[in-house]
Amino acid sequence: MGNQLFGTDGVRGVANVYPMTAEFALKLGMAAGQLVCRNKRKAAIARDTRVSGEMLEAALTAGFNAAGVDVLKLGVIPTPAATMLTPTLDVDMTVMITASHNPYQDNGLKLINAEGDKFSDEATAQIEEAIAAGKFDLNPEEIGISEVVPDAVAGYVDCVLKAAEGTAPLSGLRVVLDCANGVFSKILPEVFKSLGAGIIVIGNEPNGKNINLDCGSQHTAKMIETVKNAHAQLGIAVDGDGDRIIVCDELGNRLDGDQIIAFMGKCLKEQGRLKGNAVAATIVSNPGLDRFLESCGIRCARSAVGERYVIEEMRRQGCNAGGEESGHIVLSDFGKTGDAMAAALVLAQGFLKSGKKMSELFPLFTPMFRKRVDSKFVSKEDMLAAFELSDFQAAIKQAETAIEGKGKVLVRKSGTEPKIQVWVWSDDTAFADALNASMVAVLEKAKGFEGKKIV
């Protein structure tokens, strides 16, 4: 049995609807307590600001305690803080309760191992199996206790502040900070202000139900409007759990995540701090990123889609910078996962040192034109059969041959829906359109084809 509920970033759903129920969280605590917490017999729990967090925290705590595991309650802290702190807490694992950039009705459970990394697929599959079996060997002589860890976030802030150079490196900066009514609502403004920045803050009054509501990384209209009205130099928006960053310039132009990845690589290279002379990005980042980094003498290493895979590729390459176009930026000198605050500090300092306006500095490169078409099928079986069609595989090979040296072709099966994604990048728009159409045309004749959508 493989993972049915857990994906690359944990399990997620609507609070009080299976699997995001108190009962499921209780069983997860018991299962993980027995399967994982065999060494220290301790686990930590952290959460974001959404209203269902306390309910799930209580249920998880009960499950761990029932399995004889002590619990450290870290309270409301960012996901990057949870991953960074875990190795210092003398625990077997941490659960981060968050649904990231989703609305407050949703919640999720991210499992973090003792080293501060996300659980492997194999580990979460074992926990799923134990929950499904529903058999827990509980000992009345072994019941855990729980305690609150006061000011757990302080150690995280101290570590991220290592990214700051000098006593007031952000002096002269006027920035809008959109905290998404999430975990960074207090921390991010305090840190930027302490480093000398002039700040205008929005989305910093969490009430349990306004996390990511018309604010944050997924809803940047308010940030953009505030930047323009306040004559700020740039805007920075984070998501509810603090592992994603979106940036706009002084004119309100939103930067693509690939531009931020490029800037991180360039800054670290110029400072002599780029390790492995490489930057990691996923297979869906624009090929223009590779071209730009190569012009800076930097290799662009590619990983599968997902922050976990970016981090794995960074370790393979021995590099300290990577990310996804969605805004997950990983700077391993300052943390173990995507970290909006660390990325924001490096970006803001690099911007000030340039002496330019953001609109003069960005874009660093012109992206290749991208054409993506998703073909949907009636069932997963139909999708898999269509993907394996000899005519479709031949069309892919023909497209790859035609575009060699001119761009890139990528074909992916969706991991969540019966869809096949066909991506083509090229400087030639018409060429990209034609190549994409040649592959999608084969899928349109396949059994179970339901329709297509340009994304």
C-alpha positions in Angstrom: 0.0 0.0 0.0 1.4 3.4 -1.0 0.5 6.9 0.1 -3.1 7.6 -0.3 -3.3 10.7 1.8 0.2 12.0 2.2 1.8 13.9 -0.7 5.3 15.4 -0.9 4.2 18.1 1.6 2.1 16.1 4.1 -1.6 15.6 4.2 -4.1 18.4 3.7 -7.8 18.9 3.6 -10.8 20.8 5.0 -10.8 21.0 8.8 -13.4 18.7 10.4 -13.7 16.7 7.2 -11.7 13.5 6.9 -8.7 13.2 7.0 -8.3 16.6 8.6 -10.3 15.6 11.7 -9.5 15.4 15.4 -9.9 11.6 15.2 -7.4 11.3 12.4 -4.9 13.5 14.2 -5.3 11.4 17.3 -4.6 8.2 15.4 -1.7 9.9 13.6 -0.2 10.8 16.9 -0.5 7.2 18.2 0.8 5.7 15.0 3.8 8.1 14.7 4.4 7.7 18.4 4.8 4.0 18.1 6.6 3.8 14.7 8.8 6.9 14.9 9.3 8.0 18.5 11.3 5.0 19.6 14.5 6.8 20.6 13.9 10.0 22.5 10.2 9.3 23.1 9.5 12.9 22.4 7.8 14.9 19.6 7.2 18.6 19.0 4.1 20.3 17.5 4.0 23.7 15.8 1.1 25.4 14.0 0.1 28.4 12.0 -2.6 31.0 12.9 -5.7 29.2 11.5 -8.6 28.5 13.9 -8.5 24.7 13.6 -4.8 24.6 14.6 -5.5 24.3 18.3 -8.0 21.5 17.8 -5.6 19.4 15.8 -2.7 20.2 18.2 -4.8 18.9 21.1 -5.7 15.7 19.2 -2.1 15.1 18.2 -0.9 15.7 21.7 -3.4 13.2 23.0 -2.3 10.7 20.5 1.4 11.1 21.2 0.8 11.0 25.0 -1.4 7.9 24.7 1.6 6.2 22.9 3.9 7.2 25.8 5.5 10.1 24.0 6.1 13.5 25.6 5.1 16.5 23.5 6.8 19.9 23.2 4.3 22.6 22.1 6.1 25.2 20.1 3.0 27.3 19.4 2.6 29.6 16.4 5.9 29.6 14.4 6.9 29.5 10.8 7.5 26.2 9.0 11.2 27.1 8.4 11.5 27.7 12.1 10.0 24.3 12.9 12.5 22.5 10.5 15.4 24.5 11.8 14.6 24.0 15.5 13.8 20.3 15.4 17.4 19.0 15.5 18.0 21.2 18.6 15.0 20.0 20.5 16.1 16.4 21.3 12.9 15.0 19.7 12.2 12.2 17.3 10.0 14.3 15.1 7.9 17.5 14.7 4.5 17.9 13.2 3.8 21.3 11.6 0.1 22.0 11.5 -0.5 24.2 8.5 -2.2 24.4 5.1 0.4 26.9 3.9 -1.2 29.4 1.4 -4.7 27.8 1.5 -7.8 29.5 3.1 -8.5 29.2 6.8 -11.1 26.4 6.3 -8.2 24.0 5.2 -5.5 22.7 7.4 -2.7 20.1 7.0 0.0 18.1 8.8 3.6 18.3 7.7 5.8 15.6 9.3 9.4 16.6 10.0 12.0 14.0 11.0 14.6 14.4 13.8 17.1 16.0 11.4 14.6 18.7 10.4 13.8 17.2 7.0 10.4 16.2 5.6 9.4 12.5 6.0 10.1 10.2 3.2 7.3 8.6 1.2 8.1 5.3 2.8 7.8 6.6 6.3 4.5 8.3 5.7 3.2 5.2 3.9 3.9 3.1 7.1 2.1 5.6 9.2 -0.9 5.6 6.8 -1.0 1.8 7.1 -1.0 1.9 10.9 -3.8 4.4 10.9 -5.9 2.4 8.5 -5.3 -0.8 10.6 -6.4 1.1 13.7 -4.6 -1.2 16.0 -2.5 0.6 18.6 -0.6 -1.2 21.4 -1.1 1.3 24.2 0.5 0.7 27.6 -1.3 2.1 30.7 2.1 2.4 32.4 3.5 4.6 29.7 1.6 7.8 29.2 3.4 10.9 28.0 3.1 14.5 29.2 3.2 17.8 27.3 4.8 21.2 28.0 4.8 24.6 26.3 8.1 25.9 24.9 8.1 29.6 25.6 9.4 31.9 22.8 10.4 28.9 20.6 10.9 31.2 17.7 13.8 33.2 19.2 16.5 30.7 18.2 15.2 30.7 14.6 15.3 34.5 14.4 18.9 34.5 15.7 20.0 32.1 12.9 18.2 33.9 10.1 19.8 37.2 11.3 23.1 35.7 10.2 21.9 36.7 6.7 22.1 40.4 7.8 25.4 42.2 7.1 26.3 44.9 9.7 24.1 46.5 12.3 21.6 48.3 10.1 21.9 46.8 6.6 18.4 47.8 5.6 18.8 51.5 6.5 17.2 53.6 3.7 14.8 50.9 2.6 11.1 51.6 2.3 9.2 48.4 2.0 5.7 47.0 2.2 5.4 43.8 4.1 2.3 41.6 3.6 2.3 39.0 6.3 -0.7 37.1 5.1 -2.2 37.2 8.7 0.0 34.2 9.3 3.0 33.1 11.2 5.2 36.1 10.2 2.6 38.7 11.3 4.8 39.8 14.2 8.2 38.4 13.4 8.8 39.8 9.9 8.0 43.5 10.7 10.1 43.3 13.9 13.1 41.9 12.1 13.0 44.4 9.2 12.5 47.3 11.6 15.4 46.2 13.8 17.7 46.2 10.8 16.8 49.8 9.9 14.1 49.5 7.3 11.1 51.8 7.0 8.1 49.4 6.9 4.5 49.6 5.9 2.8 46.5 7.2 -0.4 44.8 6.0 -2.0 41.4 6.7 -0.6 41.4 10.3 -3.7 41.0 12.4 -4.5 37.3 12.4 -7.8 36.2 14.0 -7.9 32.6 13.0 -10.1 33.1 10.0 -8.3 35.7 7.9 -5.1 33.8 7.1 -4.3 34.3 3.4 -7.7 36.1 3.0 -7.2 38.7 0.2 -3.6 39.0 1.3 -0.3 37.2 1.2 1.6 35.4 -1.6 -1.6 34.2 -3.4 -3.4 37.6 -3.3 -1.0 40.4 -4.0 -3.3 43.1 -5.3 -3.4 44.8 -1.9 0.4 44.7 -1.6 0.8 46.1 -5.1 -1.7 48.9 -4.4 0.0 49.8 -1.1 3.5 49.9 -2.7 2.3 52.4 -5.3 0.3 54.5 -2.9 3.1 54.6 -0.3 5.8 55.2 -2.8 7.7 52.2 -1.4 10.7 50.8 -3.1 9.4 47.2 -3.2 6.8 44.9 -1.7 7.3 41.5 -0.1 4.4 39.1 0.5 4.7 35.8 2.4 2.2 32.9 2.8 0.5 31.7 5.9 3.3 29.4 7.1 6.2 31.5 5.9 7.9 29.3 3.4 7.0 31.2 0.2 7.8 34.7 -0.9 6.4 36.9 -3.7 8.0 40.3 -4.6 6.9 43.4 -6.6 8.9 46.4 -7.7 8.1 50.0 -7.0 5.8 50.2 -10.0 3.8 47.2 -8.8 5.2 44.7 -11.3 5.2 41.3 -9.7 8.5 39.3 -10.1 8.4 35.7 -11.2 9.9 33.3 -8.8 12.6 32.4 -11.3 13.8 36.0 -11.2 14.3 35.7 -7.5 16.2 32.4 -7.8 18.4 34.1 -10.4 19.0 37.1 -8.1 19.9 34.9 -5.2 22.5 33.0 -7.3 24.0 36.1 -8.7 24.3 37.8 -5.3 25.9 34.9 -3.6 28.3 34.4 -6.5 29.4 38.0 -6.4 29.9 37.8 -2.7 31.9 34.6 -3.0 29.3 32.7 -0.9 27.8 30.5 -3.6 28.7 26.9 -2.8 29.1 24.3 -5.5 28.9 27.0 -8.1 25.3 25.9 -8.8 21.7 26.8 -8.1 18.9 24.2 -8.0 15.5 24.8 -9.7 12.7 22.4 -10.8 12.0 21.1 -14.2 9.3 23.7 -14.7 11.4 26.7 -14.2 11.9 28.7 -17.3 14.9 27.8 -19.5 15.8 31.5 -19.5 16.9 31.0 -15.9 19.6 28.5 -17.1 20.7 30.9 -19.8 21.1 33.8 -17.3 22.9 31.7 -14.7 25.3 30.3 -17.3 26.1 33.9 -18.3 27.1 34.4 -14.6 29.3 31.3 -14.7 26.7 29.4 -12.6 25.3 25.9 -13.3 21.5 25.4 -13.0 20.8 22.0 -11.6 17.2 20.7 -12.2 15.0 18.6 -9.8 11.5 17.1 -9.9 8.7 19.5 -8.9 8.4 19.9 -5.1 10.5 21.7 -2.5 11.7 18.4 -1.1 13.3 17.5 -4.4 14.9 20.9 -4.8 16.5 20.4 -1.4 17.7 16.9 -2.3 19.2 18.3 -5.5 21.0 21.0 -3.6 22.6 18.4 -1.4 23.7 16.4 -4.4 25.2 19.5 -6.0 26.7 20.8 -2.7 25.1 24.1 -3.3 23.3 26.5 -0.9 20.7 28.2 -3.1 17.7 26.9 -4.9 13.9 27.2 -5.3 10.7 26.9 -7.2 9.0 29.4 -9.5 6.1 29.4 -7.0 8.2 31.3 -4.5 9.8 28.6 -2.3 13.4 29.9 -2.0 15.8 27.7 -0.1 19.0 29.2 1.3 20.6 26.3 3.2 23.2 28.5 5.0 20.2 30.0 7.0 17.7 27.1 7.1 16.6 23.7 6.0 13.6 24.6 3.9 12.0 27.4 1.9 12.2 30.5 4.1 10.5 33.8 3.1 12.3 35.8 5.7 15.8 34.6 4.9 15.1 35.2 1.2 13.6 38.6 1.9 16.7 39.7 3.8 19.1 38.6 1.1 17.1 40.1 -1.6 16.6 43.5 0.2 20.3 43.8 0.9 21.2 42.9 -2.6 18.7 45.5 -3.9 20.1 48.3 -1.7 23.7 47.5 -2.7 22.8 47.7 -6.4 21.9 51.4 -6.1 19.1 50.9 -8.6 15.4 51.0 -8.6 13.8 47.6 -8.5 12.3 48.2 -11.9 15.8 48.9 -13.3 17.2 45.8 -11.6 14.5 43.4 -12.7 13.8 41.5 -14.8 17.3 40.0 -14.8 16.5 38.0 -17.9 13.8 37.7 -20.5 12.0 34.4 -20.0 11.3 32.2 -23.0 7.7 32.1 -24.1 5.9 29.2 -22.4 3.0 27.2 -23.8 1.3 24.8 -21.4 -1.8 22.7 -22.2 -3.4 20.3 -19.8 -5.4 17.5 -21.3 -8.0 16.0 -19.0 -9.2 12.4 -19.1 -12.3 10.7 -17.7 -10.2 8.4 -15.4 -6.7 7.9 -14.2 -6.6 4.6 -16.2 -7.4 6.5 -19.4 -4.8 9.1 -18.7 -2.1 6.5 -18.1 -3.1 4.6 -21.3 -3.0 7.8 -23.4 0.4 8.7 -22.0 1.9 5.3 -23.1 0.5 5.5 -26.6 3.2 4.8 -29.1 2.0 7.7 -31.3 2.1 10.1 -28.3 5.6 9.0 -27.3 6.7 9.4 -30.9 5.3 12.9 -31.0 7.2 13.8 -27.9 10.5 12.5 -29.3 9.9 14.5 -32.6 9.2 17.7 -30.6 12.3 17.2 -28.5 14.4 16.7 -31.6 12.9 19.8 -33.3 13.4 22.1 -30.3 17.0 21.0 -29.4 19.1 24.1 -28.8 16.0 26.3 -29.2 14.1 25.6 -26.0 12.6 22.8 -24.0 9.8 20.3 -24.0 8.3 18.8 -20.9 5.5 16.3 -20.6 4.1 15.3 -17.1 1.4 13.2 -15.6 -0.5 15.1 -12.9 -0.1 13.5 -9.5 -3.5 14.6 -8.3 -5.8 14.6 -11.4 -6.3 12.5 -14.5 -4.4 15.1 -16.6 -1.4 15.2 -18.9 0.5 18.4 -18.9 2.4 19.4 -22.1 4.9 22.3 -21.7 6.9 23.9 -24.5 9.4 26.8 -24.0 10.9 28.7 -26.8 11.9 32.3 -27.9 9.7 31.7 -30.9 6.1 31.9 -29.9 4.6 30.4 -33.1 7.1 27.5 -33.0 6.2 26.7 -29.3 2.5 26.8 -30.2 2.9 24.4 -33.1 5.0 21.9 -31.2 2.6 21.9 -28.3 -0.3 21.4 -30.7 1.4 18.5 -32.4 1.6 16.5 -29.2 -1.8 17.5 -27.8 -3.5 16.5 -31.1 -2.5 12.9 -30.4 -4.1 13.0 -27.0 -7.3 14.4 -28.3 -7.9 11.1 -30.2 -7.1 9.0 -27.2 -9.8 7.0 -25.3 -11.3 9.0 -22.4 -10.1 12.4 -23.6 -12.4 14.9 -21.9 -11.0 18.3 -22.9 -8.0 20.6 -22.8 -7.1 23.8 -21.1 -4.3 26.3 -21.7 -2.7 27.1 -18.3 
